[in-house]
Amino acid sequence: MDATFWAFVSLVIFLAGIVYLKVPGMLSKSLDERAERIRSELDEARRLREEAQQLLAEYQRKRKEAEKEAGDLLAAAKKEASLLVEEARQKTEEYVSRRAALAEQKIGQAEREAVHEVRSRAVDIAVEAARGLLAVEAEARAGADFFKKSLEEVRAKLN
């Protein structure tokens, strides 16, 4: 018997031992388990990727909402500021016009008082002149009673 024959017999015994010990089944089972583990890891990775995309989309939506809200707040603040500026300008104009009107009233009052004082002095001078004339005339006519009566009448008419 030749060495090739014994090598063939050894190979057949070896293969029979492998089949008897169920090595192909164990290899198949091991490979199936590994394939299943890889499949579950891929599924988990897919699920995590989808979750990450959902979170990203949610954060992007929230960012857009925040940007819109910030823009709205900025626009509202600008509008309010312009309204406040306009209101302050209007109040300042009203204040200046009230002060000008008050100054004009005071000037008018001062003019009226000056005219009244000039008239009052003119009346006093006229009364004194009339008193002097009437006194001279009254002495010539009737006396002191007539003079007082006339003086009262002139004063009443001039005031």
VMD Tcl script that builds the backbone (N, CA, C; Angstrom):
set m [mol new atoms 477]
animate dup $m
set s [atomselect $m all]
$s set {name element resname resid chain x y z} {
  {N N MET 1 A 0.819 -1.139 0.000}
  {CA C MET 1 A 0.000 0.000 0.000}
  {C C MET 1 A 0.874 1.215 0.000}
  {N N ASP 2 A 0.411 1.990 -0.651}
  {CA C ASP 2 A 1.162 3.176 -0.998}
  {C C ASP 2 A 0.804 4.339 -0.081}
  {N N ALA 3 A 1.613 5.368 0.019}
  {CA C ALA 3 A 1.408 6.500 0.924}
  {C C ALA 3 A 0.234 7.342 0.458}
  {N N THR 4 A -0.044 7.340 -0.796}
  {CA C THR 4 A -1.163 8.107 -1.315}
  {C C THR 4 A -2.457 7.499 -0.809}
  {N N PHE 5 A -2.501 6.152 -0.781}
  {CA C PHE 5 A -3.681 5.473 -0.289}
  {C C PHE 5 A -3.908 5.846 1.154}
  {N N TRP 6 A -2.841 5.801 1.962}
  {CA C TRP 6 A -2.985 6.122 3.386}
  {C C TRP 6 A -3.348 7.597 3.568}
  {N N ALA 7 A -2.908 8.433 2.744}
  {CA C ALA 7 A -3.275 9.847 2.848}
  {C C ALA 7 A -4.752 9.995 2.539}
  {N N PHE 8 A -5.258 9.212 1.536}
  {CA C PHE 8 A -6.667 9.261 1.186}
  {C C PHE 8 A -7.509 8.728 2.312}
  {N N VAL 9 A -7.102 7.619 2.939}
  {CA C VAL 9 A -7.838 7.011 4.053}
  {C C VAL 9 A -7.846 8.002 5.204}
  {N N SER 10 A -6.737 8.642 5.459}
  {CA C SER 10 A -6.671 9.615 6.552}
  {C C SER 10 A -7.617 10.778 6.282}
  {N N LEU 11 A -7.699 11.190 5.054}
  {CA C LEU 11 A -8.585 12.290 4.688}
  {C C LEU 11 A -10.029 11.887 4.887}
  {N N VAL 12 A -10.407 10.655 4.488}
  {CA C VAL 12 A -11.780 10.164 4.647}
  {C C VAL 12 A -12.099 10.068 6.119}
  {N N ILE 13 A -11.203 9.572 6.937}
  {CA C ILE 13 A -11.446 9.442 8.383}
  {C C ILE 13 A -11.595 10.853 8.990}
  {N N PHE 14 A -10.741 11.729 8.545}
  {CA C PHE 14 A -10.806 13.096 9.063}
  {C C PHE 14 A -12.144 13.743 8.720}
  {N N LEU 15 A -12.583 13.617 7.476}
  {CA C LEU 15 A -13.866 14.188 7.051}
  {C C LEU 15 A -15.019 13.505 7.782}
  {N N ALA 16 A -14.937 12.172 8.005}
  {CA C ALA 16 A -15.976 11.458 8.737}
  {C C ALA 16 A -16.020 11.959 10.165}
  {N N GLY 17 A -14.880 12.228 10.750}
  {CA C GLY 17 A -14.836 12.747 12.124}
  {C C GLY 17 A -15.437 14.140 12.191}
  {N N ILE 18 A -15.185 14.936 11.218}
  {CA C ILE 18 A -15.745 16.299 11.191}
  {C C ILE 18 A -17.260 16.221 11.084}
  {N N VAL 19 A -17.764 15.331 10.202}
  {CA C VAL 19 A -19.213 15.179 10.040}
  {C C VAL 19 A -19.800 14.590 11.310}
  {N N TYR 20 A -19.137 13.613 11.933}
  {CA C TYR 20 A -19.623 12.969 13.146}
  {C C TYR 20 A -19.696 13.991 14.288}
  {N N LEU 21 A -18.736 14.837 14.403}
  {CA C LEU 21 A -18.720 15.845 15.477}
  {C C LEU 21 A -19.600 17.059 15.135}
  {N N LYS 22 A -20.260 17.046 14.012}
  {CA C LYS 22 A -21.184 18.096 13.554}
  {C C LYS 22 A -20.491 19.459 13.445}
  {N N VAL 23 A -19.279 19.462 12.969}
  {CA C VAL 23 A -18.530 20.709 12.797}
  {C C VAL 23 A -19.195 21.578 11.739}
  {N N PRO 24 A -19.674 21.019 10.592}
  {CA C PRO 24 A -20.316 21.899 9.618}
  {C C PRO 24 A -21.554 22.587 10.211}
  {N N GLY 25 A -22.321 21.881 11.047}
  {CA C GLY 25 A -23.503 22.486 11.698}
  {C C GLY 25 A -23.099 23.602 12.655}
  {N N MET 26 A -21.993 23.315 13.413}
  {CA C MET 26 A -21.530 24.344 14.354}
  {C C MET 26 A -21.029 25.572 13.597}
  {N N LEU 27 A -20.317 25.308 12.479}
  {CA C LEU 27 A -19.834 26.431 11.678}
  {C C LEU 27 A -21.015 27.219 11.107}
  {N N SER 28 A -21.993 26.467 10.603}
  {CA C SER 28 A -23.174 27.104 10.034}
  {C C SER 28 A -23.919 27.899 11.095}
  {N N LYS 29 A -24.071 27.284 12.288}
  {CA C LYS 29 A -24.760 27.960 13.384}
  {C C LYS 29 A -23.982 29.202 13.813}
  {N N SER 30 A -22.662 29.084 13.919}
  {CA C SER 30 A -21.828 30.213 14.309}
  {C C SER 30 A -21.937 31.327 13.286}
  {N N LEU 31 A -21.898 30.965 12.009}
  {CA C LEU 31 A -22.022 31.981 10.965}
  {C C LEU 31 A -23.416 32.611 10.971}
  {N N ASP 32 A -24.452 31.784 11.192}
  {CA C ASP 32 A -25.821 32.317 11.268}
  {C C ASP 32 A -25.970 33.287 12.432}
  {N N GLU 33 A -25.392 32.906 13.601}
  {CA C GLU 33 A -25.463 33.787 14.765}
  {C C GLU 33 A -24.742 35.103 14.492}
  {N N ARG 34 A -23.588 34.991 13.851}
  {CA C ARG 34 A -22.826 36.202 13.533}
  {C C ARG 34 A -23.602 37.074 12.545}
  {N N ALA 35 A -24.210 36.422 11.532}
  {CA C ALA 35 A -25.001 37.158 10.551}
  {C C ALA 35 A -26.187 37.842 11.251}
  {N N GLU 36 A -26.840 37.136 12.176}
  {CA C GLU 36 A -27.974 37.698 12.915}
  {C C GLU 36 A -27.514 38.879 13.772}
  {N N ARG 37 A -26.378 38.741 14.436}
  {CA C ARG 37 A -25.836 39.819 15.258}
  {C C ARG 37 A -25.521 41.043 14.390}
  {N N ILE 38 A -24.936 40.820 13.233}
  {CA C ILE 38 A -24.623 41.922 12.313}
  {C C ILE 38 A -25.917 42.579 11.831}
  {N N ARG 39 A -26.934 41.732 11.508}
  {CA C ARG 39 A -28.227 42.248 11.050}
  {C C ARG 39 A -28.869 43.123 12.145}
  {N N SER 40 A -28.835 42.641 13.400}
  {CA C SER 40 A -29.436 43.423 14.493}
  {C C SER 40 A -28.649 44.722 14.725}
  {N N GLU 41 A -27.326 44.659 14.576}
  {CA C GLU 41 A -26.526 45.880 14.717}
  {C C GLU 41 A -26.856 46.869 13.605}
  {N N LEU 42 A -27.047 46.354 12.383}
  {CA C LEU 42 A -27.429 47.222 11.259}
  {C C LEU 42 A -28.809 47.841 11.504}
  {N N ASP 43 A -29.754 47.010 12.020}
  {CA C ASP 43 A -31.097 47.529 12.322}
  {C C ASP 43 A -31.019 48.612 13.394}
  {N N GLU 44 A -30.209 48.364 14.422}
  {CA C GLU 44 A -30.023 49.341 15.495}
  {C C GLU 44 A -29.399 50.616 14.943}
  {N N ALA 45 A -28.410 50.468 14.054}
  {CA C ALA 45 A -27.756 51.625 13.440}
  {C C ALA 45 A -28.758 52.411 12.597}
  {N N ARG 46 A -29.624 51.704 11.837}
  {CA C ARG 46 A -30.664 52.359 11.036}
  {C C ARG 46 A -31.631 53.132 11.929}
  {N N ARG 47 A -32.038 52.452 13.030}
  {CA C ARG 47 A -32.983 53.086 13.955}
  {C C ARG 47 A -32.361 54.346 14.568}
  {N N LEU 48 A -31.076 54.244 14.981}
  {CA C LEU 48 A -30.387 55.398 15.560}
  {C C LEU 48 A -30.223 56.524 14.536}
  {N N ARG 49 A -29.957 56.149 13.285}
  {CA C ARG 49 A -29.813 57.142 12.218}
  {C C ARG 49 A -31.131 57.877 11.993}
  {N N GLU 50 A -32.245 57.121 11.951}
  {CA C GLU 50 A -33.556 57.742 11.763}
  {C C GLU 50 A -33.898 58.657 12.941}
  {N N GLU 51 A -33.586 58.186 14.143}
  {CA C GLU 51 A -33.838 58.994 15.339}
  {C C GLU 51 A -33.012 60.278 15.295}
  {N N ALA 52 A -31.748 60.156 14.866}
  {CA C ALA 52 A -30.877 61.321 14.761}
  {C C ALA 52 A -31.413 62.296 13.716}
  {N N GLN 53 A -31.935 61.770 12.605}
  {CA C GLN 53 A -32.499 62.631 11.573}
  {C C GLN 53 A -33.748 63.347 12.088}
  {N N GLN 54 A -34.561 62.625 12.856}
  {CA C GLN 54 A -35.755 63.244 13.430}
  {C C GLN 54 A -35.362 64.355 14.405}
  {N N LEU 55 A -34.359 64.073 15.247}
  {CA C LEU 55 A -33.884 65.097 16.177}
  {C C LEU 55 A -33.324 66.301 15.434}
  {N N LEU 56 A -32.559 66.029 14.378}
  {CA C LEU 56 A -31.999 67.108 13.577}
  {C C LEU 56 A -33.114 67.954 12.972}
  {N N ALA 57 A -34.119 67.279 12.413}
  {CA C ALA 57 A -35.239 68.014 11.818}
  {C C ALA 57 A -35.976 68.836 12.879}
  {N N GLU 58 A -36.156 68.256 14.058}
  {CA C GLU 58 A -36.845 68.970 15.135}
  {C C GLU 58 A -36.037 70.191 15.577}
  {N N TYR 59 A -34.726 70.016 15.735}
  {CA C TYR 59 A -33.892 71.143 16.138}
  {C C TYR 59 A -33.839 72.223 15.068}
  {N N GLN 60 A -33.829 71.796 13.802}
  {CA C GLN 60 A -33.850 72.789 12.727}
  {C C GLN 60 A -35.167 73.561 12.738}
  {N N ARG 61 A -36.263 72.853 12.988}
  {CA C ARG 61 A -37.582 73.504 13.054}
  {C C ARG 61 A -37.602 74.485 14.229}
  {N N LYS 62 A -37.083 74.044 15.375}
  {CA C LYS 62 A -37.051 74.919 16.548}
  {C C LYS 62 A -36.162 76.141 16.295}
  {N N ARG 63 A -35.041 75.929 15.603}
  {CA C ARG 63 A -34.147 77.041 15.292}
  {C C ARG 63 A -34.851 78.047 14.384}
  {N N LYS 64 A -35.572 77.521 13.368}
  {CA C LYS 64 A -36.300 78.417 12.466}
  {C C LYS 64 A -37.380 79.185 13.232}
  {N N GLU 65 A -38.077 78.489 14.134}
  {CA C GLU 65 A -39.100 79.158 14.936}
  {C C GLU 65 A -38.468 80.230 15.817}
  {N N ALA 66 A -37.322 79.907 16.411}
  {CA C ALA 66 A -36.631 80.881 17.273}
  {C C ALA 66 A -36.162 82.083 16.452}
  {N N GLU 67 A -35.646 81.821 15.246}
  {CA C GLU 67 A -35.217 82.918 14.381}
  {C C GLU 67 A -36.409 83.783 13.992}
  {N N LYS 68 A -37.528 83.148 13.677}
  {CA C LYS 68 A -38.739 83.895 13.315}
  {C C LYS 68 A -39.213 84.716 14.508}
  {N N GLU 69 A -39.222 84.108 15.679}
  {CA C GLU 69 A -39.658 84.815 16.886}
  {C C GLU 69 A -38.725 85.986 17.186}
  {N N ALA 70 A -37.423 85.763 17.030}
  {CA C ALA 70 A -36.459 86.838 17.251}
  {C C ALA 70 A -36.683 87.966 16.246}
  {N N GLY 71 A -36.958 87.601 14.995}
  {CA C GLY 71 A -37.246 88.616 13.978}
  {C C GLY 71 A -38.515 89.390 14.314}
  {N N ASP 72 A -39.534 88.674 14.772}
  {CA C ASP 72 A -40.788 89.329 15.167}
  {C C ASP 72 A -40.558 90.269 16.349}
  {N N LEU 73 A -39.776 89.791 17.332}
  {CA C LEU 73 A -39.482 90.634 18.500}
  {C C LEU 73 A -38.706 91.881 18.080}
  {N N LEU 74 A -37.759 91.707 17.174}
  {CA C LEU 74 A -36.969 92.837 16.703}
  {C C LEU 74 A -37.859 93.839 15.972}
  {N N ALA 75 A -38.732 93.333 15.117}
  {CA C ALA 75 A -39.640 94.219 14.385}
  {C C ALA 75 A -40.568 94.952 15.352}
  {N N ALA 76 A -41.086 94.228 16.344}
  {CA C ALA 76 A -41.969 94.853 17.336}
  {C C ALA 76 A -41.214 95.914 18.128}
  {N N ALA 77 A -39.967 95.611 18.493}
  {CA C ALA 77 A -39.169 96.580 19.251}
  {C C ALA 77 A -38.892 97.827 18.411}
  {N N LYS 78 A -38.577 97.635 17.129}
  {CA C LYS 78 A -38.344 98.785 16.251}
  {C C LYS 78 A -39.609 99.620 16.112}
  {N N LYS 79 A -40.747 98.946 15.949}
  {CA C LYS 79 A -42.015 99.663 15.807}
  {C C LYS 79 A -42.329 100.434 17.078}
  {N N GLU 80 A -42.148 99.785 18.224}
  {CA C GLU 80 A -42.417 100.453 19.500}
  {C C GLU 80 A -41.475 101.635 19.699}
  {N N ALA 81 A -40.213 101.455 19.341}
  {CA C ALA 81 A -39.250 102.552 19.476}
  {C C ALA 81 A -39.647 103.730 18.592}
  {N N SER 82 A -40.070 103.453 17.356}
  {CA C SER 82 A -40.477 104.546 16.471}
  {C C SER 82 A -41.736 105.226 17.005}
  {N N LEU 83 A -42.654 104.444 17.578}
  {CA C LEU 83 A -43.853 105.037 18.170}
  {C C LEU 83 A -43.480 105.918 19.365}
  {N N LEU 84 A -42.540 105.436 20.189}
  {CA C LEU 84 A -42.105 106.232 21.337}
  {C C LEU 84 A -41.424 107.522 20.889}
  {N N VAL 85 A -40.603 107.442 19.841}
  {CA C VAL 85 A -39.939 108.633 19.317}
  {C C VAL 85 A -40.980 109.618 18.796}
  {N N GLU 86 A -41.958 109.105 18.051}
  {CA C GLU 86 A -43.011 109.964 17.503}
  {C C GLU 86 A -43.825 110.598 18.631}
  {N N GLU 87 A -44.146 109.802 19.642}
  {CA C GLU 87 A -44.913 110.317 20.781}
  {C C GLU 87 A -44.118 111.392 21.523}
  {N N ALA 88 A -42.823 111.147 21.720}
  {CA C ALA 88 A -41.981 112.137 22.398}
  {C C ALA 88 A -41.895 113.423 21.577}
  {N N ARG 89 A -41.761 113.284 20.257}
  {CA C ARG 89 A -41.712 114.456 19.386}
  {C C ARG 89 A -43.016 115.239 19.476}
  {N N GLN 90 A -44.127 114.529 19.435}
  {CA C GLN 90 A -45.441 115.176 19.498}
  {C C GLN 90 A -45.635 115.878 20.853}
  {N N LYS 91 A -45.248 115.206 21.940}
  {CA C LYS 91 A -45.386 115.822 23.259}
  {C C LYS 91 A -44.497 117.060 23.374}
  {N N THR 92 A -43.293 116.988 22.793}
  {CA C THR 92 A -42.399 118.140 22.824}
  {C C THR 92 A -43.006 119.307 22.054}
  {N N GLU 93 A -43.570 119.011 20.873}
  {CA C GLU 93 A -44.210 120.068 20.089}
  {C C GLU 93 A -45.389 120.668 20.845}
  {N N GLU 94 A -46.196 119.812 21.487}
  {CA C GLU 94 A -47.325 120.311 22.268}
  {C C GLU 94 A -46.836 121.179 23.427}
  {N N TYR 95 A -45.781 120.733 24.097}
  {CA C TYR 95 A -45.232 121.494 25.223}
  {C C TYR 95 A -44.748 122.867 24.752}
  {N N VAL 96 A -44.018 122.884 23.630}
  {CA C VAL 96 A -43.498 124.146 23.106}
  {C C VAL 96 A -44.656 125.060 22.714}
  {N N SER 97 A -45.684 124.503 22.065}
  {CA C SER 97 A -46.814 125.339 21.658}
  {C C SER 97 A -47.576 125.859 22.877}
  {N N ARG 98 A -47.727 125.032 23.922}
  {CA C ARG 98 A -48.386 125.498 25.152}
  {C C ARG 98 A -47.574 126.609 25.804}
  {N N ARG 99 A -46.257 126.424 25.843}
  {CA C ARG 99 A -45.397 127.450 26.447}
  {C C ARG 99 A -45.456 128.746 25.630}
  {N N ALA 100 A -45.488 128.633 24.307}
  {CA C ALA 100 A -45.578 129.828 23.458}
  {C C ALA 100 A -46.922 130.525 23.686}
  {N N ALA 101 A -48.001 129.738 23.770}
  {CA C ALA 101 A -49.322 130.315 24.018}
  {C C ALA 101 A -49.363 130.985 25.387}
  {N N LEU 102 A -48.763 130.359 26.383}
  {CA C LEU 102 A -48.717 130.941 27.723}
  {C C LEU 102 A -47.927 132.247 27.708}
  {N N ALA 103 A -46.807 132.255 26.984}
  {CA C ALA 103 A -46.003 133.474 26.880}
  {C C ALA 103 A -46.806 134.578 26.187}
  {N N GLU 104 A -47.535 134.218 25.123}
  {CA C GLU 104 A -48.365 135.194 24.427}
  {C C GLU 104 A -49.456 135.724 25.350}
  {N N GLN 105 A -50.050 134.834 26.167}
  {CA C GLN 105 A -51.070 135.272 27.117}
  {C C GLN 105 A -50.476 136.247 28.131}
  {N N LYS 106 A -49.282 135.920 28.635}
  {CA C LYS 106 A -48.633 136.802 29.605}
  {C C LYS 106 A -48.314 138.158 28.978}
  {N N ILE 107 A -47.851 138.139 27.726}
  {CA C ILE 107 A -47.555 139.397 27.030}
  {C C ILE 107 A -48.843 140.194 26.853}
  {N N GLY 108 A -49.913 139.506 26.443}
  {CA C GLY 108 A -51.210 140.177 26.280}
  {C C GLY 108 A -51.703 140.756 27.592}
  {N N GLN 109 A -51.557 139.976 28.669}
  {CA C GLN 109 A -51.969 140.447 29.993}
  {C C GLN 109 A -51.167 141.675 30.399}
  {N N ALA 110 A -49.833 141.612 30.147}
  {CA C ALA 110 A -48.988 142.755 30.482}
  {C C ALA 110 A -49.398 143.982 29.671}
  {N N GLU 111 A -49.743 143.798 28.384}
  {CA C GLU 111 A -50.199 144.916 27.552}
  {C C GLU 111 A -51.507 145.487 28.096}
  {N N ARG 112 A -52.436 144.589 28.462}
  {CA C ARG 112 A -53.715 145.064 29.003}
  {C C ARG 112 A -53.519 145.822 30.315}
  {N N GLU 113 A -52.617 145.294 31.163}
  {CA C GLU 113 A -52.351 145.981 32.430}
  {C C GLU 113 A -51.716 147.348 32.191}
  {N N ALA 114 A -50.799 147.403 31.213}
  {CA C ALA 114 A -50.165 148.689 30.904}
  {C C ALA 114 A -51.200 149.680 30.369}
  {N N VAL 115 A -52.080 149.228 29.473}
  {CA C VAL 115 A -53.125 150.101 28.937}
  {C C VAL 115 A -54.062 150.535 30.062}
  {N N HIS 116 A -54.411 149.599 30.942}
  {CA C HIS 116 A -55.293 149.926 32.057}
  {C C HIS 116 A -54.636 150.961 32.973}
  {N N GLU 117 A -53.348 150.786 33.241}
  {CA C GLU 117 A -52.651 151.739 34.106}
  {C C GLU 117 A -52.582 153.113 33.457}
  {N N VAL 118 A -52.310 153.144 32.146}
  {CA C VAL 118 A -52.264 154.440 31.443}
  {C C VAL 118 A -53.638 155.093 31.505}
  {N N ARG 119 A -54.682 154.329 31.290}
  {CA C ARG 119 A -56.047 154.873 31.353}
  {C C ARG 119 A -56.364 155.349 32.770}
  {N N SER 120 A -55.963 154.534 33.734}
  {CA C SER 120 A -56.217 154.904 35.125}
  {C C SER 120 A -55.528 156.223 35.475}
  {N N ARG 121 A -54.289 156.369 35.034}
  {CA C ARG 121 A -53.559 157.619 35.281}
  {C C ARG 121 A -54.227 158.773 34.547}
  {N N ALA 122 A -54.646 158.492 33.311}
  {CA C ALA 122 A -55.326 159.547 32.538}
  {C C ALA 122 A -56.602 159.963 33.252}
  {N N VAL 123 A -57.328 158.973 33.796}
  {CA C VAL 123 A -58.560 159.285 34.522}
  {C C VAL 123 A -58.229 160.096 35.772}
  {N N ASP 124 A -57.174 159.669 36.489}
  {CA C ASP 124 A -56.794 160.426 37.686}
  {C C ASP 124 A -56.418 161.865 37.334}
  {N N ILE 125 A -55.673 162.038 36.258}
  {CA C ILE 125 A -55.270 163.393 35.825}
  {C C ILE 125 A -56.499 164.190 35.411}
  {N N ALA 126 A -57.392 163.525 34.660}
  {CA C ALA 126 A -58.616 164.210 34.226}
  {C C ALA 126 A -59.472 164.583 35.426}
  {N N VAL 127 A -59.569 163.691 36.406}
  {CA C VAL 127 A -60.366 163.971 37.607}
  {C C VAL 127 A -59.765 165.149 38.369}
  {N N GLU 128 A -58.437 165.145 38.471}
  {CA C GLU 128 A -57.786 166.264 39.164}
  {C C GLU 128 A -58.021 167.571 38.423}
  {N N ALA 129 A -57.923 167.516 37.090}
  {CA C ALA 129 A -58.160 168.727 36.296}
  {C C ALA 129 A -59.614 169.161 36.435}
  {N N ALA 130 A -60.521 168.160 36.391}
  {CA C ALA 130 A -61.947 168.480 36.537}
  {C C ALA 130 A -62.222 169.008 37.932}
  {N N ARG 131 A -61.563 168.449 38.934}
  {CA C ARG 131 A -61.745 168.919 40.307}
  {C C ARG 131 A -61.318 170.387 40.412}
  {N N GLY 132 A -60.156 170.651 39.803}
  {CA C GLY 132 A -59.688 172.041 39.838}
  {C C GLY 132 A -60.661 172.984 39.148}
  {N N LEU 133 A -61.129 172.576 37.957}
  {CA C LEU 133 A -62.074 173.421 37.214}
  {C C LEU 133 A -63.408 173.517 37.949}
  {N N LEU 134 A -63.856 172.407 38.429}
  {CA C LEU 134 A -65.143 172.398 39.114}
  {C C LEU 134 A -65.065 173.150 40.440}
  {N N ALA 135 A -63.924 173.053 41.085}
  {CA C ALA 135 A -63.777 173.776 42.343}
  {C C ALA 135 A -63.906 175.270 42.105}
  {N N VAL 136 A -63.260 175.725 41.061}
  {CA C VAL 136 A -63.344 177.154 40.733}
  {C C VAL 136 A -64.782 177.490 40.362}
  {N N GLU 137 A -65.375 176.665 39.543}
  {CA C GLU 137 A -66.741 176.891 39.091}
  {C C GLU 137 A -67.724 176.721 40.242}
  {N N ALA 138 A -67.470 175.751 41.095}
  {CA C ALA 138 A -68.388 175.454 42.188}
  {C C ALA 138 A -68.390 176.575 43.214}
  {N N GLU 139 A -67.270 177.177 43.440}
  {CA C GLU 139 A -67.223 178.278 44.376}
  {C C GLU 139 A -68.038 179.420 43.836}
  {N N ALA 140 A -67.952 179.555 42.557}
  {CA C ALA 140 A -68.685 180.633 41.961}
  {C C ALA 140 A -70.172 180.323 41.969}
  {N N ARG 141 A -70.567 179.169 41.859}
  {CA C ARG 141 A -71.974 178.813 41.765}
  {C C ARG 141 A -72.578 178.463 43.102}
  {N N ALA 142 A -72.339 177.220 43.533}
  {CA C ALA 142 A -73.134 176.750 44.652}
  {C C ALA 142 A -72.356 176.428 45.882}
  {N N GLY 143 A -71.179 176.007 45.755}
  {CA C GLY 143 A -70.426 175.727 46.954}
  {C C GLY 143 A -69.872 174.296 46.965}
  {N N ALA 144 A -69.546 173.877 48.121}
  {CA C ALA 144 A -68.831 172.612 48.305}
  {C C ALA 144 A -69.689 171.393 48.007}
  {N N ASP 145 A -70.995 171.395 48.281}
  {CA C ASP 145 A -71.857 170.231 48.037}
  {C C ASP 145 A -71.965 169.908 46.554}
  {N N PHE 146 A -72.149 170.938 45.779}
  {CA C PHE 146 A -72.261 170.736 44.342}
  {C C PHE 146 A -70.954 170.169 43.775}
  {N N PHE 147 A -69.843 170.663 44.261}
  {CA C PHE 147 A -68.539 170.197 43.812}
  {C C PHE 147 A -68.357 168.711 44.103}
  {N N LYS 148 A -68.674 168.261 45.311}
  {CA C LYS 148 A -68.511 166.852 45.665}
  {C C LYS 148 A -69.406 165.957 44.822}
  {N N LYS 149 A -70.621 166.433 44.615}
  {CA C LYS 149 A -71.570 165.656 43.808}
  {C C LYS 149 A -71.060 165.504 42.382}
  {N N SER 150 A -70.594 166.564 41.815}
  {CA C SER 150 A -70.072 166.535 40.453}
  {C C SER 150 A -68.831 165.649 40.349}
  {N N LEU 151 A -68.002 165.762 41.336}
  {CA C LEU 151 A -66.782 164.942 41.338}
  {C C LEU 151 A -67.128 163.465 41.374}
  {N N GLU 152 A -68.088 163.060 42.169}
  {CA C GLU 152 A -68.539 161.671 42.249}
  {C C GLU 152 A -69.096 161.204 40.911}
  {N N GLU 153 A -69.853 162.044 40.272}
  {CA C GLU 153 A -70.448 161.699 38.983}
  {C C GLU 153 A -69.349 161.475 37.923}
  {N N VAL 154 A -68.368 162.367 37.901}
  {CA C VAL 154 A -67.275 162.241 36.914}
  {C C VAL 154 A -66.496 160.985 37.160}
  {N N ARG 155 A -66.203 160.711 38.413}
  {CA C ARG 155 A -65.467 159.489 38.737}
  {C C ARG 155 A -66.254 158.243 38.322}
  {N N ALA 156 A -67.517 158.226 38.573}
  {CA C ALA 156 A -68.365 157.081 38.234}
  {C C ALA 156 A -68.412 156.890 36.729}
  {N N LYS 157 A -68.494 157.990 35.991}
  {CA C LYS 157 A -68.570 157.895 34.522}
  {C C LYS 157 A -67.245 157.457 33.894}
  {N N LEU 158 A -66.136 157.897 34.440}
  {CA C LEU 158 A -64.836 157.560 33.865}
  {C C LEU 158 A -64.383 156.151 34.245}
  {N N ASN 159 A -64.731 155.692 35.364}
  {CA C ASN 159 A -64.337 154.334 35.775}
  {C C ASN 159 A -65.337 153.381 35.260}
}
mol reanalyze $m
mol bondsrecalc $m
mol representation Tube
mol addrep $m
